[in-house]
Amino acid sequence: MSAIITVENLGKKQTLRHQRREEYTALRDVIAESVKGAGCRVASLFIPSAGRSCSSGATQ
């Protein structure tokens, strides 16, 4: 009787817990982005060029 299932080059890939990248957004990041957006909107009222620098991601 011959083998019905044949497997070659079988291996495992394991990820260690401390090497995994966590996929979450911290509350501090959400708050920081909100404050940054509000600051850019206020600055753009007084300085017309401020709106362009905030939307492009440039830091002052």
PDB file of N, CA, C and O in Angstrom, chain B, residues numbered from 101:
ATOM      1  N   MET B 101       0.848  -1.186   0.000  1.00  0.00           N
ATOM      2  CA  MET B 101       0.000   0.000   0.000  1.00  0.00           C
ATOM      3  C   MET B 101       0.891   1.246   0.000  1.00  0.00           C
ATOM      4  O   MET B 101       1.809   1.334   0.816  1.00  0.00           O
ATOM      5  N   SER B 102       0.647   2.206  -0.889  1.00  0.00           N
ATOM      6  CA  SER B 102       1.449   3.430  -0.982  1.00  0.00           C
ATOM      7  C   SER B 102       0.820   4.559  -0.163  1.00  0.00           C
ATOM      8  O   SER B 102      -0.350   4.488   0.216  1.00  0.00           O
ATOM      9  N   ALA B 103       1.616   5.603   0.105  1.00  0.00           N
ATOM     10  CA  ALA B 103       1.139   6.745   0.891  1.00  0.00           C
ATOM     11  C   ALA B 103       0.133   7.561   0.090  1.00  0.00           C
ATOM     12  O   ALA B 103       0.321   7.815  -1.100  1.00  0.00           O
ATOM     13  N   ILE B 104      -0.907   7.953   0.748  1.00  0.00           N
ATOM     14  CA  ILE B 104      -1.942   8.766   0.102  1.00  0.00           C
ATOM     15  C   ILE B 104      -1.566  10.247   0.140  1.00  0.00           C
ATOM     16  O   ILE B 104      -1.797  10.975  -0.825  1.00  0.00           O
ATOM     17  N   ILE B 105      -0.989  10.686   1.251  1.00  0.00           N
ATOM     18  CA  ILE B 105      -0.591  12.083   1.404  1.00  0.00           C
ATOM     19  C   ILE B 105       0.922  12.133   1.545  1.00  0.00           C
ATOM     20  O   ILE B 105       1.503  11.431   2.373  1.00  0.00           O
ATOM     21  N   THR B 106       1.552  12.967   0.731  1.00  0.00           N
ATOM     22  CA  THR B 106       3.000  13.150   0.801  1.00  0.00           C
ATOM     23  C   THR B 106       3.296  14.627   1.054  1.00  0.00           C
ATOM     24  O   THR B 106       2.735  15.508   0.403  1.00  0.00           O
ATOM     25  N   VAL B 107       4.190  14.877   2.010  1.00  0.00           N
ATOM     26  CA  VAL B 107       4.540  16.252   2.367  1.00  0.00           C
ATOM     27  C   VAL B 107       6.050  16.421   2.241  1.00  0.00           C
ATOM     28  O   VAL B 107       6.822  15.590   2.719  1.00  0.00           O
ATOM     29  N   GLU B 108       6.462  17.512   1.589  1.00  0.00           N
ATOM     30  CA  GLU B 108       7.881  17.830   1.456  1.00  0.00           C
ATOM     31  C   GLU B 108       8.129  19.260   1.908  1.00  0.00           C
ATOM     32  O   GLU B 108       7.262  20.121   1.759  1.00  0.00           O
ATOM     33  N   ASN B 109       9.307  19.515   2.459  1.00  0.00           N
ATOM     34  CA  ASN B 109       9.715  20.859   2.904  1.00  0.00           C
ATOM     35  C   ASN B 109       8.706  21.501   3.849  1.00  0.00           C
ATOM     36  O   ASN B 109       8.347  22.667   3.683  1.00  0.00           O
ATOM     37  N   LEU B 110       8.259  20.752   4.821  1.00  0.00           N
ATOM     38  CA  LEU B 110       7.295  21.256   5.798  1.00  0.00           C
ATOM     39  C   LEU B 110       8.027  22.051   6.861  1.00  0.00           C
ATOM     40  O   LEU B 110       9.071  21.616   7.347  1.00  0.00           O
ATOM     41  N   GLY B 111       7.500  23.204   7.230  1.00  0.00           N
ATOM     42  CA  GLY B 111       8.114  24.033   8.262  1.00  0.00           C
ATOM     43  C   GLY B 111       7.067  24.819   9.012  1.00  0.00           C
ATOM     44  O   GLY B 111       5.896  24.853   8.633  1.00  0.00           O
ATOM     45  N   LYS B 112       7.509  25.450  10.083  1.00  0.00           N
ATOM     46  CA  LYS B 112       6.603  26.266  10.884  1.00  0.00           C
ATOM     47  C   LYS B 112       7.143  27.691  10.960  1.00  0.00           C
ATOM     48  O   LYS B 112       8.353  27.913  10.917  1.00  0.00           O
ATOM     49  N   LYS B 113       6.247  28.632  11.071  1.00  0.00           N
ATOM     50  CA  LYS B 113       6.638  30.012  11.302  1.00  0.00           C
ATOM     51  C   LYS B 113       6.009  30.422  12.624  1.00  0.00           C
ATOM     52  O   LYS B 113       4.792  30.344  12.794  1.00  0.00           O
ATOM     53  N   GLN B 114       6.841  30.857  13.551  1.00  0.00           N
ATOM     54  CA  GLN B 114       6.346  31.248  14.858  1.00  0.00           C
ATOM     55  C   GLN B 114       6.694  32.701  15.122  1.00  0.00           C
ATOM     56  O   GLN B 114       7.778  33.167  14.772  1.00  0.00           O
ATOM     57  N   THR B 115       5.766  33.411  15.741  1.00  0.00           N
ATOM     58  CA  THR B 115       5.991  34.799  16.113  1.00  0.00           C
ATOM     59  C   THR B 115       6.038  34.879  17.634  1.00  0.00           C
ATOM     60  O   THR B 115       5.103  34.460  18.317  1.00  0.00           O
ATOM     61  N   LEU B 116       7.117  35.411  18.147  1.00  0.00           N
ATOM     62  CA  LEU B 116       7.226  35.573  19.580  1.00  0.00           C
ATOM     63  C   LEU B 116       6.383  36.753  20.023  1.00  0.00           C
ATOM     64  O   LEU B 116       6.229  37.729  19.289  1.00  0.00           O
ATOM     65  N   ARG B 117       5.848  36.660  21.208  1.00  0.00           N
ATOM     66  CA  ARG B 117       4.923  37.692  21.698  1.00  0.00           C
ATOM     67  C   ARG B 117       5.570  39.073  21.706  1.00  0.00           C
ATOM     68  O   ARG B 117       4.915  40.044  21.326  1.00  0.00           O
ATOM     69  N   HIS B 118       6.829  39.199  22.124  1.00  0.00           N
ATOM     70  CA  HIS B 118       7.450  40.516  22.208  1.00  0.00           C
ATOM     71  C   HIS B 118       7.858  41.062  20.840  1.00  0.00           C
ATOM     72  O   HIS B 118       8.277  42.215  20.748  1.00  0.00           O
ATOM     73  N   GLN B 119       7.747  40.272  19.786  1.00  0.00           N
ATOM     74  CA  GLN B 119       8.096  40.747  18.459  1.00  0.00           C
ATOM     75  C   GLN B 119       6.875  41.168  17.647  1.00  0.00           C
ATOM     76  O   GLN B 119       7.015  41.726  16.559  1.00  0.00           O
ATOM     77  N   ARG B 120       5.704  40.908  18.162  1.00  0.00           N
ATOM     78  CA  ARG B 120       4.489  41.312  17.442  1.00  0.00           C
ATOM     79  C   ARG B 120       4.300  42.808  17.529  1.00  0.00           C
ATOM     80  O   ARG B 120       4.590  43.425  18.554  1.00  0.00           O
ATOM     81  N   ARG B 121       3.812  43.388  16.450  1.00  0.00           N
ATOM     82  CA  ARG B 121       3.496  44.815  16.433  1.00  0.00           C
ATOM     83  C   ARG B 121       2.033  44.966  16.808  1.00  0.00           C
ATOM     84  O   ARG B 121       1.153  44.384  16.173  1.00  0.00           O
ATOM     85  N   GLU B 122       1.785  45.747  17.836  1.00  0.00           N
ATOM     86  CA  GLU B 122       0.415  45.974  18.291  1.00  0.00           C
ATOM     87  C   GLU B 122      -0.286  46.935  17.346  1.00  0.00           C
ATOM     88  O   GLU B 122       0.262  47.984  17.009  1.00  0.00           O
ATOM     89  N   GLU B 123      -1.453  46.597  16.930  1.00  0.00           N
ATOM     90  CA  GLU B 123      -2.243  47.430  16.012  1.00  0.00           C
ATOM     91  C   GLU B 123      -3.358  48.118  16.795  1.00  0.00           C
ATOM     92  O   GLU B 123      -4.487  47.632  16.848  1.00  0.00           O
ATOM     93  N   TYR B 124      -3.028  49.244  17.395  1.00  0.00           N
ATOM     94  CA  TYR B 124      -4.028  50.004  18.120  1.00  0.00           C
ATOM     95  C   TYR B 124      -3.655  51.480  18.084  1.00  0.00           C
ATOM     96  O   TYR B 124      -2.517  51.834  17.778  1.00  0.00           O
ATOM     97  N   THR B 125      -4.612  52.330  18.394  1.00  0.00           N
ATOM     98  CA  THR B 125      -4.377  53.760  18.468  1.00  0.00           C
ATOM     99  C   THR B 125      -4.631  54.185  19.909  1.00  0.00           C
ATOM    100  O   THR B 125      -5.722  53.970  20.438  1.00  0.00           O
ATOM    101  N   ALA B 126      -3.653  54.772  20.528  1.00  0.00           N
ATOM    102  CA  ALA B 126      -3.779  55.208  21.916  1.00  0.00           C
ATOM    103  C   ALA B 126      -4.634  56.472  21.989  1.00  0.00           C
ATOM    104  O   ALA B 126      -4.680  57.263  21.046  1.00  0.00           O
ATOM    105  N   LEU B 127      -5.298  56.644  23.107  1.00  0.00           N
ATOM    106  CA  LEU B 127      -6.133  57.829  23.318  1.00  0.00           C
ATOM    107  C   LEU B 127      -5.299  59.098  23.228  1.00  0.00           C
ATOM    108  O   LEU B 127      -5.768  60.110  22.708  1.00  0.00           O
ATOM    109  N   ARG B 128      -4.058  59.057  23.732  1.00  0.00           N
ATOM    110  CA  ARG B 128      -3.202  60.247  23.671  1.00  0.00           C
ATOM    111  C   ARG B 128      -2.928  60.650  22.234  1.00  0.00           C
ATOM    112  O   ARG B 128      -2.804  61.840  21.945  1.00  0.00           O
ATOM    113  N   ASP B 129      -2.829  59.671  21.310  1.00  0.00           N
ATOM    114  CA  ASP B 129      -2.596  59.994  19.904  1.00  0.00           C
ATOM    115  C   ASP B 129      -3.816  60.677  19.291  1.00  0.00           C
ATOM    116  O   ASP B 129      -3.683  61.620  18.511  1.00  0.00           O
ATOM    117  N   VAL B 130      -4.989  60.200  19.646  1.00  0.00           N
ATOM    118  CA  VAL B 130      -6.231  60.799  19.137  1.00  0.00           C
ATOM    119  C   VAL B 130      -6.371  62.232  19.640  1.00  0.00           C
ATOM    120  O   VAL B 130      -6.727  63.135  18.883  1.00  0.00           O
ATOM    121  N   ILE B 131      -6.085  62.429  20.928  1.00  0.00           N
ATOM    122  CA  ILE B 131      -6.194  63.775  21.506  1.00  0.00           C
ATOM    123  C   ILE B 131      -5.166  64.710  20.882  1.00  0.00           C
ATOM    124  O   ILE B 131      -5.483  65.856  20.565  1.00  0.00           O
ATOM    125  N   ALA B 132      -3.944  64.231  20.705  1.00  0.00           N
ATOM    126  CA  ALA B 132      -2.885  65.071  20.116  1.00  0.00           C
ATOM    127  C   ALA B 132      -3.249  65.495  18.698  1.00  0.00           C
ATOM    128  O   ALA B 132      -3.044  66.652  18.331  1.00  0.00           O
ATOM    129  N   GLU B 133      -3.777  64.593  17.906  1.00  0.00           N
ATOM    130  CA  GLU B 133      -4.176  64.943  16.534  1.00  0.00           C
ATOM    131  C   GLU B 133      -5.326  65.946  16.534  1.00  0.00           C
ATOM    132  O   GLU B 133      -5.360  66.842  15.690  1.00  0.00           O
ATOM    133  N   SER B 134      -6.265  65.809  17.464  1.00  0.00           N
ATOM    134  CA  SER B 134      -7.392  66.748  17.547  1.00  0.00           C
ATOM    135  C   SER B 134      -6.916  68.152  17.917  1.00  0.00           C
ATOM    136  O   SER B 134      -7.357  69.141  17.331  1.00  0.00           O
ATOM    137  N   VAL B 135      -6.007  68.230  18.897  1.00  0.00           N
ATOM    138  CA  VAL B 135      -5.483  69.529  19.316  1.00  0.00           C
ATOM    139  C   VAL B 135      -4.677  70.151  18.193  1.00  0.00           C
ATOM    140  O   VAL B 135      -4.774  71.352  17.943  1.00  0.00           O
ATOM    141  N   LYS B 136      -3.886  69.341  17.520  1.00  0.00           N
ATOM    142  CA  LYS B 136      -3.087  69.855  16.399  1.00  0.00           C
ATOM    143  C   LYS B 136      -4.003  70.416  15.304  1.00  0.00           C
ATOM    144  O   LYS B 136      -3.742  71.490  14.763  1.00  0.00           O
ATOM    145  N   GLY B 137      -5.068  69.690  14.983  1.00  0.00           N
ATOM    146  CA  GLY B 137      -6.000  70.155  13.954  1.00  0.00           C
ATOM    147  C   GLY B 137      -6.696  71.441  14.350  1.00  0.00           C
ATOM    148  O   GLY B 137      -6.872  72.336  13.524  1.00  0.00           O
ATOM    149  N   ALA B 138      -7.099  71.538  15.625  1.00  0.00           N
ATOM    150  CA  ALA B 138      -7.760  72.754  16.101  1.00  0.00           C
ATOM    151  C   ALA B 138      -6.790  73.933  16.074  1.00  0.00           C
ATOM    152  O   ALA B 138      -7.162  75.044  15.697  1.00  0.00           O
ATOM    153  N   GLY B 139      -5.548  73.684  16.477  1.00  0.00           N
ATOM    154  CA  GLY B 139      -4.538  74.756  16.461  1.00  0.00           C
ATOM    155  C   GLY B 139      -4.284  75.258  15.058  1.00  0.00           C
ATOM    156  O   GLY B 139      -4.112  76.458  14.848  1.00  0.00           O
ATOM    157  N   CYS B 140      -4.259  74.354  14.097  1.00  0.00           N
ATOM    158  CA  CYS B 140      -4.031  74.758  12.704  1.00  0.00           C
ATOM    159  C   CYS B 140      -5.194  75.591  12.180  1.00  0.00           C
ATOM    160  O   CYS B 140      -4.996  76.567  11.456  1.00  0.00           O
ATOM    161  N   ARG B 141      -6.419  75.191  12.558  1.00  0.00           N
ATOM    162  CA  ARG B 141      -7.583  75.955  12.093  1.00  0.00           C
ATOM    163  C   ARG B 141      -7.588  77.365  12.681  1.00  0.00           C
ATOM    164  O   ARG B 141      -7.903  78.328  11.983  1.00  0.00           O
ATOM    165  N   VAL B 142      -7.237  77.487  13.969  1.00  0.00           N
ATOM    166  CA  VAL B 142      -7.190  78.802  14.604  1.00  0.00           C
ATOM    167  C   VAL B 142      -6.072  79.642  13.991  1.00  0.00           C
ATOM    168  O   VAL B 142      -6.259  80.827  13.715  1.00  0.00           O
ATOM    169  N   ALA B 143      -4.916  79.029  13.780  1.00  0.00           N
ATOM    170  CA  ALA B 143      -3.783  79.763  13.201  1.00  0.00           C
ATOM    171  C   ALA B 143      -4.110  80.236  11.786  1.00  0.00           C
ATOM    172  O   ALA B 143      -3.684  81.319  11.382  1.00  0.00           O
ATOM    173  N   SER B 144      -4.855  79.443  11.039  1.00  0.00           N
ATOM    174  CA  SER B 144      -5.170  79.824   9.665  1.00  0.00           C
ATOM    175  C   SER B 144      -6.119  81.026   9.603  1.00  0.00           C
ATOM    176  O   SER B 144      -6.204  81.692   8.572  1.00  0.00           O
ATOM    177  N   LEU B 145      -6.830  81.305  10.699  1.00  0.00           N
ATOM    178  CA  LEU B 145      -7.681  82.501  10.746  1.00  0.00           C
ATOM    179  C   LEU B 145      -6.832  83.770  10.806  1.00  0.00           C
ATOM    180  O   LEU B 145      -7.216  84.803  10.258  1.00  0.00           O
ATOM    181  N   PHE B 146      -5.682  83.691  11.469  1.00  0.00           N
ATOM    182  CA  PHE B 146      -4.837  84.862  11.668  1.00  0.00           C
ATOM    183  C   PHE B 146      -3.684  84.938  10.674  1.00  0.00           C
ATOM    184  O   PHE B 146      -3.250  86.027  10.298  1.00  0.00           O
ATOM    185  N   ILE B 147      -3.198  83.791  10.256  1.00  0.00           N
ATOM    186  CA  ILE B 147      -2.063  83.739   9.328  1.00  0.00           C
ATOM    187  C   ILE B 147      -2.487  82.898   8.126  1.00  0.00           C
ATOM    188  O   ILE B 147      -2.573  81.676   8.243  1.00  0.00           O
ATOM    189  N   PRO B 148      -2.752  83.513   6.979  1.00  0.00           N
ATOM    190  CA  PRO B 148      -3.268  82.759   5.828  1.00  0.00           C
ATOM    191  C   PRO B 148      -2.387  81.592   5.393  1.00  0.00           C
ATOM    192  O   PRO B 148      -2.911  80.572   4.943  1.00  0.00           O
ATOM    193  N   SER B 149      -1.090  81.709   5.510  1.00  0.00           N
ATOM    194  CA  SER B 149      -0.214  80.622   5.061  1.00  0.00           C
ATOM    195  C   SER B 149      -0.151  79.466   6.060  1.00  0.00           C
ATOM    196  O   SER B 149       0.382  78.408   5.725  1.00  0.00           O
ATOM    197  N   ALA B 150      -0.677  79.634   7.271  1.00  0.00           N
ATOM    198  CA  ALA B 150      -0.611  78.583   8.290  1.00  0.00           C
ATOM    199  C   ALA B 150      -1.448  77.370   7.897  1.00  0.00           C
ATOM    200  O   ALA B 150      -1.091  76.244   8.243  1.00  0.00           O
ATOM    201  N   GLY B 151      -2.524  77.571   7.201  1.00  0.00           N
ATOM    202  CA  GLY B 151      -3.377  76.459   6.774  1.00  0.00           C
ATOM    203  C   GLY B 151      -2.669  75.524   5.825  1.00  0.00           C
ATOM    204  O   GLY B 151      -2.878  74.311   5.867  1.00  0.00           O
ATOM    205  N   ARG B 152      -1.829  76.081   4.963  1.00  0.00           N
ATOM    206  CA  ARG B 152      -1.098  75.235   4.009  1.00  0.00           C
ATOM    207  C   ARG B 152      -0.048  74.391   4.719  1.00  0.00           C
ATOM    208  O   ARG B 152       0.111  73.213   4.395  1.00  0.00           O
ATOM    209  N   SER B 153       0.676  74.966   5.684  1.00  0.00           N
ATOM    210  CA  SER B 153       1.735  74.215   6.353  1.00  0.00           C
ATOM    211  C   SER B 153       1.162  73.131   7.246  1.00  0.00           C
ATOM    212  O   SER B 153       1.798  72.091   7.418  1.00  0.00           O
ATOM    213  N   CYS B 154      -0.012  73.332   7.818  1.00  0.00           N
ATOM    214  CA  CYS B 154      -0.619  72.307   8.663  1.00  0.00           C
ATOM    215  C   CYS B 154      -1.153  71.143   7.835  1.00  0.00           C
ATOM    216  O   CYS B 154      -1.048  69.991   8.255  1.00  0.00           O
ATOM    217  N   SER B 155      -1.711  71.418   6.694  1.00  0.00           N
ATOM    218  CA  SER B 155      -2.282  70.348   5.888  1.00  0.00           C
ATOM    219  C   SER B 155      -1.219  69.492   5.221  1.00  0.00           C
ATOM    220  O   SER B 155      -1.483  68.336   4.889  1.00  0.00           O
ATOM    221  N   SER B 156      -0.039  70.025   5.020  1.00  0.00           N
ATOM    222  CA  SER B 156       1.026  69.252   4.383  1.00  0.00           C
ATOM    223  C   SER B 156       1.806  68.422   5.380  1.00  0.00           C
ATOM    224  O   SER B 156       2.669  67.640   4.983  1.00  0.00           O
ATOM    225  N   GLY B 157       1.522  68.572   6.678  1.00  0.00           N
ATOM    226  CA  GLY B 157       2.220  67.809   7.692  1.00  0.00           C
ATOM    227  C   GLY B 157       3.504  68.427   8.162  1.00  0.00           C
ATOM    228  O   GLY B 157       4.252  67.800   8.913  1.00  0.00           O
ATOM    229  N   ALA B 158       3.784  69.655   7.738  1.00  0.00           N
ATOM    230  CA  ALA B 158       5.024  70.315   8.136  1.00  0.00           C
ATOM    231  C   ALA B 158       4.919  70.770   9.583  1.00  0.00           C
ATOM    232  O   ALA B 158       3.849  71.157  10.052  1.00  0.00           O
ATOM    233  N   THR B 159       6.042  70.716  10.279  1.00  0.00           N
ATOM    234  CA  THR B 159       6.063  71.188  11.648  1.00  0.00           C
ATOM    235  C   THR B 159       6.670  72.568  11.701  1.00  0.00           C
ATOM    236  O   THR B 159       7.494  72.923  10.858  1.00  0.00           O
ATOM    237  N   GLN B 160       6.270  73.341  12.679  1.00  0.00           N
ATOM    238  CA  GLN B 160       6.749  74.706  12.769  1.00  0.00           C
ATOM    239  C   GLN B 160       7.877  74.815  13.750  1.00  0.00           C
ATOM    240  O   GLN B 160       8.411  75.905  13.958  1.00  0.00           O
TER     241      GLN B 160
END
